[in-house]
Amino acid sequence: MTSTDKKVSTPGCTIDRVEKALRVIEGRWKLLIIHHLLVSTPRRFSDLERAIPQVTQKMLIQQLRALEADGVVRREARPVVPPHVEYSLTPFGLALEPALDALHDWARDGAPSGTGADLS
């Protein structure tokens, strides 16, 4: 039995599935992008740039393309001048909301004392 076949705490959930899910959302900006698309959708590229001012334009484009390739984000380009591109979450992306809510609650409640993690 390999380590990816071991069960985690939820019945029917293998660590392999968790690793695949984490690969989809890994990256410094992906969770922030998903969060902002959950709060308000659809959003134009410039809206996302303003919402996440720390991210460079190049990195935002890369992260959006990766999320689009993974089926989390939908990109809709309208044939107007100037170009009008909007991003929204797909049903697959919207399904991340409960997981992000749980992560938020975990961070809000803080790490156990003695772990050295500061989640405030």
C-alpha positions in Angstrom: 0.0 0.0 0.0 1.5 3.3 -1.0 1.1 6.5 1.0 -1.4 7.9 -1.5 -3.7 5.0 -0.8 -4.0 5.8 2.9 -7.3 7.2 4.0 -7.6 10.7 5.6 -10.2 11.4 8.3 -13.2 11.5 5.9 -14.5 8.1 4.7 -14.0 7.7 1.0 -11.4 10.4 0.7 -7.9 9.4 -0.3 -4.9 11.7 0.2 -4.4 11.4 -3.6 -7.6 13.2 -4.2 -6.7 15.9 -1.7 -3.3 16.3 -3.4 -4.9 16.7 -6.8 -7.3 19.3 -5.4 -4.5 21.3 -3.8 -2.6 21.3 -7.1 -5.5 23.1 -8.7 -5.5 25.9 -6.0 -1.8 26.1 -5.2 -0.1 29.3 -6.0 0.2 32.5 -4.1 -2.7 34.3 -5.8 -5.2 31.6 -6.8 -7.2 31.6 -3.5 -7.4 35.4 -3.5 -8.7 35.3 -7.1 -11.2 32.7 -6.2 -12.3 34.6 -3.2 -12.8 37.8 -5.1 -14.8 35.9 -7.8 -17.0 34.4 -5.0 -17.7 37.9 -3.6 -18.5 39.5 -6.9 -18.9 37.8 -10.2 -18.4 38.4 -13.1 -15.3 40.6 -12.8 -13.2 42.3 -15.3 -9.5 41.9 -15.3 -9.0 45.5 -14.2 -11.4 44.9 -11.2 -9.3 41.9 -10.1 -6.1 44.0 -10.5 -7.6 46.7 -8.2 -8.8 44.1 -5.8 -5.4 42.4 -5.5 -2.9 45.3 -5.8 0.1 43.3 -4.7 -0.1 40.9 -7.8 1.7 41.9 -11.0 -0.3 41.9 -14.2 1.8 39.1 -15.6 1.2 36.9 -12.6 -2.5 37.6 -12.5 -2.8 36.6 -16.2 -0.8 33.4 -15.5 -2.9 32.5 -12.5 -6.2 33.2 -14.3 -5.1 31.1 -17.3 -4.1 28.2 -15.0 -7.5 28.4 -13.2 -9.2 28.5 -16.5 -7.3 25.5 -17.8 -8.3 23.6 -14.6 -11.9 24.4 -15.1 -12.3 26.7 -12.1 -12.6 30.0 -13.9 -14.5 30.9 -17.1 -13.2 33.7 -19.3 -15.6 35.5 -21.5 -14.3 37.9 -24.1 -16.8 40.2 -25.8 -16.0 41.4 -29.3 -16.0 45.2 -28.6 -13.5 47.9 -28.7 -11.8 48.2 -26.3 -11.8 44.5 -25.5 -14.2 43.5 -22.7 -13.1 40.4 -20.8 -14.9 39.1 -17.8 -14.0 36.3 -15.4 -16.4 34.2 -13.4 -16.3 30.9 -11.5 -17.6 27.7 -13.2 -19.8 25.4 -11.2 -16.6 23.5 -10.4 -15.1 26.7 -9.0 -18.3 27.6 -7.1 -18.0 24.2 -5.4 -14.9 25.5 -3.6 -16.9 27.9 -1.5 -17.6 25.5 1.4 -14.0 24.5 1.5 -12.8 28.1 1.6 -15.4 28.9 4.3 -14.1 26.0 6.4 -10.5 27.3 5.8 -11.6 30.8 6.9 -13.2 29.4 10.0 -10.2 27.4 10.9 -7.9 30.4 10.5 -10.3 32.6 12.5 -10.4 30.2 15.3 -6.6 30.2 15.4 -4.0 27.5 15.8 -3.6 25.6 19.0 -1.2 27.2 21.4 2.4 26.0 21.1 2.3 25.5 17.4 4.1 28.7 16.5 1.5 29.5 13.8 0.0 33.0 13.9 -3.3 32.9 11.9 -4.7 36.2 13.3 
